[in-house]
Structures are given as C-alpha cells and as structure tokens.
Amino acid sequence: METSLVSLVMGSLTSATVGAAARLGVADALADGPATAAELAKAVDADRDALVSLMTALTALGIFARDEDGRYTNSPQSELLRTDHPDSMRHLTALLCGLYAQAAAGGLAEAVRTGTSVMPHAFGVPLYEYLEKDPETARIFDLAMQDWARPIGKILAEHVPFEDVRTVIDVGGGNGTLLKAILTAHPHLKGVCVDRPDTCRRAEAELRASGDADLAGRLTYRPADILREVPEGGDLYILKNVLHDWSSESGIQILGNIRRAMSAGADGSPTLLVIDPLAEHDSGAAFRNVIKMIVGEPNTRERTEADMRREAAAAGLQVVSLTPCPADLTVTTCTLA
C-alpha cells in the first residue's frame, strides 16, 4: 500500500482530532498548567478514556505534549488554540475542521460533478441559510471570522492614514472585530458594521455585554443585504474577505452598491479598500478554490489582479493601487472613477 497516499487520506482524521480539541477547549483547560487525564476530562466535560484516545493522537502529532509525570500540557502549537491568545485560531480551527470538513465529505464530489456549491449537497441549503437554522454553528462561524479578521485589523489600524477619515463602513464585517481594532486605535473615528441581520443581532448583544461604553457609542451595526444595498455616509469603506465568496457577476453588483453609497453619502473623496486573496500573491491558492466551492456561490474562483481591475471598472470604480499584505491577502485601493 502506498504510504504517502494513506497519509494524505488519513489527513481528514488529523483535522478531526485537532478540531475536536478546539471545540472542547482543551488548550484553555491547560492554560494554567499541566493536568492529568482525569483533571482534564473534568475540565472539558468529557469521558476520561475517550479523551485519552484523543490526546494520544494529538500528542503524537505534537499539537499537545506530556510532561515527565505523564500530565498533559500545551505546546507552542496548542497555545494558538487558546481563546485568549492574541493570535488565537481556536474558532477558525473548529470551523475548518468541523462544518467545512463535514460539508466537503458530504458534498464535494457531487459539487464537482455538477459544477455547483457544496453546501446544498451536504446539508440541503446554502451556507448562510444553514447558519440561520443552527445557532451554535453560527456562533462558531462568527468567532472564526473574528480570528481571521483580528490580525488584519491591527495592520490596518497601524498603516492606513485615518487622520482625514470620520466614518469607516465595513461591508460584510461580521461581528465587527476589524472595526473594533481600528476604532480602538483611532478614538476620533465612528464605525458602521454591515452584515446579515442574525450576525448583527449577535454582535450587538456581544458589544453590550462587553461593557465598553466608548466603543458602543462609536460602533453601530447595520443589517443589510449587500447584494441590494450598502449604507451611505462613509469616508472609508472596507470590503474584507467578501468577494472571494461570490461570482464575478455578484462581485460587480456588490462593488456597484458600494460605489453608489460612496457617490451619494459622503463629502470629499471616499475610498474603498478591498481586502481579499488575489492569485498572484496567494500561497494557499491550491486549496482556496476548494474552500470557495464549500462556502461560495457557483462559478466563484480565485481572482487575479486583472479580474479585480475589471470588476472594479465595471462597477464604476478606479483601482489606485494593489498592495500585498500578510495572510496571503491583497489590499486593492479604489476611488470613484
């Protein structure tokens, strides 16, 4: 038997074990130090013997470790699965190794056969309809998008000139993680986070519960279908990790809605930052299109710089610059044409 192929096939079980640890919160339970199997099982509310089986696999992978007394400990890799880690990947891991992996297992072959999206084949409905019906998965999805947005928010807050900006509108901004980073670093700014109604409801409740009165006074959530409309009034619009879920036709529609909002609602010269992977600067492109088949609409594919310029022009926007940034993303700066 070809061992390299077996290793690849077994990769799904590797992902499943890491995803289970993320869902259970094992790294959080070990944050204060080593724990025996019984102590860890109690902390994460799991069956001891089943947890030992899981941890045996995870320590063999080097995700977790054991000390000289046989107690389980975090490793540098599992530290990233802690909720309180500044670069936490806990919820992103839970999503990729959970819902996305399940969808691929259940619907990828049929999606390839028919040229359609994976989710309806795996679960009967598109991604966002599924999330509306499954609050727990929706919660994990929101937190995963938070994990994805956090480092980019820090980069934008440090490197984008906000001196002449008053209002930032994040289109498809999830729970507002990116905007929170920007508003925290620039106290003169106000922000509007635009997303689906269910996402906005959860994000508003989370913001109220945080007790951050200053941020709550400057950040508002606006439910909207971005394929139909985008709110006016922004000096700076941000569209991060949104276009890659949509076909070229839908992408032009979204960009056109932003262009109309830019034209109608702001003084001066509004700017749009489109932050998305582009093929020329994406080291993960080999699997990116598979993910698009899972979460995106049909006919969605990796965009190139030429695609980005063409879609922007079709929407009435002018591309001013394209700047590669970390996480295989490119910042495309657009103004009104």
N, C-alpha and C positions, 0 to 999 in steps of 0.2 A: 504493500500500500504506500502511495506517495505521501511522505510525511509532511511536506510543505503544504499540500492541498488540505490535509487533515487539520493542520494548524490554522489555516485560513477558515475552514468550516467551523472549527471549534471557537473561533473568534466571537461568535454570537453568544456563546456561553460565558466567555470572558466579560463581554459587555454586560450581560445579565447579572453577573456577580457584583460588578462594580456598581451597577445601577441599584441593586438591592441594598448595598451598603449605604448609598446616598439616600435612598428612600427611608431606610431605618434610622439614619442619623448616627451611624457608628462612630464617625470621626468626632462628632460633637460630644458623644459619651466618653471619648478618650481624651478630651481636651485638657482635663485636669491631671492626667497621668495614667499609668498602666492600670489594667483591670483584668481580673480572672474571667474565665468564661462565664461563670455564674453571675459575677457582678455585672458584666457587660450585657448578658441576657436580660437581667432585671432592668438595667438602664434603658434598653431599647425595646422592652416588652416583647421579647422573642423566646422561642423554645431553645433551651440551652444546647441540646445535641444538634439541632438543625443549624444553630448559629455557629457551632464549632465547625461543621462541614463547610459553611460559607467562609469562615475566617481562615480555614486551612487553605482553601483555594486562593484567597486574597493575599495571604502571607507568602504563598508560593510565587505569586505574581509580583511581590514587592510593593503592593499597594499599602498594606499594613505590616507590622513587624511584631516579634515576640521578644521579650527580654530574657535574661538568664534564668529567671524564675518561672518562665512559661506564660507570663502575663502578656496580654495584647497591648500594643502601643501604636500611636500614629507614626507614620513615616513622612518624609518631605512630600510625597505624592498625596497621601491621605489628608495632609493638612489642608490641601486645596478643596477637600470635601467638607470642611468645617463651615458652618453657616456664617460665623463671624470673621472668617479670613477676608482680608481686604480684596483679594482676587478670587473669592470663592467660586467654585464651579459645581457646588453641590446640586443645585436645582437644574442647571443645564445638563449635568450628567444624568440626573433622574429622568429628564425629558428625552434625551437622545437614546438612552439605554432602555427606556420604558415605552412610551407611546410611539415614538418614531420607529423603534426596532420592531414593535408589535405590528405596526402598520406595514412595514416593509415585508415582514414574514408572511403576513396575511394577504397582501395585495400587490406586491411589486411585480411578480411575474405576469399577472393579468393586466396591470397598467402598461407594462412594456408591450404586451401582445396587442393591446387596443389603442395605445397612444393617449391614454387618459391619466387622471390623477390616481394616486394610490389609495387615499383615504376612503373614497366611496366603495372601493372593492373590499377594503379591510373592515370598515365599520359602518358602511351603508350611507354615510353623509360626508360632506366636505369637512375640513379641519375645524373651521370656526363654528359650524353648526354642532359638531361633536362637543366642542368646548362649552357651548351654551347648555348642553344637556348633562355635562359631567363636571360639577363644581370643583371637585378635588383635583382633577387633571387640569382644569382651567387655572387653578391656583398655582400649580406647579409650572404651568406654561408661563404665567406672568412672572414668576420668580426666576425662571430660566432666562427669559428675555431681560430681566434685571441683571443677571450675571453677565449676559452678553453686552449690555449697554454700559455697565459701570466703568470699564477701562477707557472706553471711547469718550464718555462724559468728562473724565479727568483730562484727557488730551485736549478736547475742545475748550474746556474751561481755561486751560493754560495757554493755548496757542491761537485761538481766534480773537481778533480785536473786537471787544464789546463796548468800547467807550461811547460810540455813537448809536448804540442799539438800546431801545427801550423795552420792546416786547419780542420774545422769542416764541415761535409756534412750532411745536414738534408734531409732525403729521405721522400718525401711526406710532405714537410714542409710548405705548404700553402703560406701565404704571408710573411713568414719569421719572425713572431713575436718571436718565441722561439730563433732563431739565433740572432735576434737584442738584446735580453736581455743578451745573452752570450757574444756577441761581445762588447757590451757597457761596461760590467763589466771587460772584458779582452782585452785591446787595442792591444795586440800583435797578436791576432787571425785574421784569414780570414775565411769567411764562404761561403758555396755554398748551396743554397736552390733549391731542385729538386722537380718539380711538373708539373702539366699539362700545356700545352702552354698558355691557356687562363688565368690560375691563375698567371703564371709568368709575362704575359703582364701587368695585373692589378697591381701586386706587384711592378714591376719595375717603372711603372708610379707613384705609390704612394710614392716610395722611392725618386724619382727625385723631386716630388712636396714638399717633406718634407724639402728640403734644407740642409740636413745633409750630408755634403761633406765627412766627415771622414767615416761614415757608408757606404755611397755609394761607397767609394773607397775600402772597405773591404768585402762587401757583394755582391755576384753575384747570378743571377737566371739562372737555367739550365733546360729548358724544356726537359722532358723525359717521356717515358712510363716505369714505374719501373717494370712492368711485363716482360720487354725485356732487359733493361739495367739500370745500375747505374754508374755515373761517377767515375773515378779513382781519386786518389790524396789526399784522406782524411786520417788524423791521427786518427780522431774520427768520426764515423758515428752514426747518431741518427735516429731512426725509431719510431716516437711517434704517438699513436692513428691511426695506419695504419692497422696493421694485423687484428684488430677486424672487418674490413670490408670485409675480404677475407677468402675463404675456406682454409682448411689445405693445399691442393694441391697448390693453388696460393700463400699462405704464404711461403711455402718452395721455390717456384720459386723466390719470392722477396728476401728472405734471401739468396738464392744461388747467385742471381745477386750482392748483396752486398758483399758476400764472394769473388766473382771473382774480384770485384773492389778493395777490401782490399788486395787481393793477388798480384794484378798487379801493383797497382799505388802508394804505399806508402813505405817509408823506415821504419825500426823498426818494431814494433808490433802494427798494427792498432786495435782499439777496436770498438765494436758496442754496443750501448745502445738501447735496445728495450723497449719502454715505452708504456704499454698497460694494460688494466684491466685483471687480472687473477682471476679465480673463487674463490680461497682460500682467497683473500683479497678484494673482491668486494661487498660492502654492497648494491649496486644497481643492483645486478645480476638478480633480478626478472624481471626487465624491460629491462635490457641491451640486451637480446636476441630479444626482440620485435623491438628495435631500429635497431639491425643488420638486421632484416627482411626488414626494410624500406630502409636502405642505403647500405646494403651489397649485395654480390652476393649470389646465392643459396648455401645451406649447410654451411653457416657461423654460428658459435656458440661460446659461451664463452670458451676460452681456460683455461686449468688448468696448473699448473707448469709442470706436466708430459708432456702435449701436447707441451709446449714451449720447453722443453728439447729435445723432439723427433723431432720436426720440425727443430730446430737448428742443431741437429746432422745430419739429412737428408740433410741439406744444406751445410754441411762441417764446421760447427761452434761448438765451445765448450762453454757451459754455465759455467761462472766462479762464478756468484752469482745472487741471486734474492732478491731484496730489496723493500719491500712495501714503498710507499710514499703517500702523500696526494692525494685527489680526487679519491680514490679507484684505483690507478694505482700501477703497479709494475715495477721496473727498472730491466730488465734482462741484465746483462753484458756478452757479448760474445767476444771471440777471435777466431782466426783461429785454427781449430782442428789439 
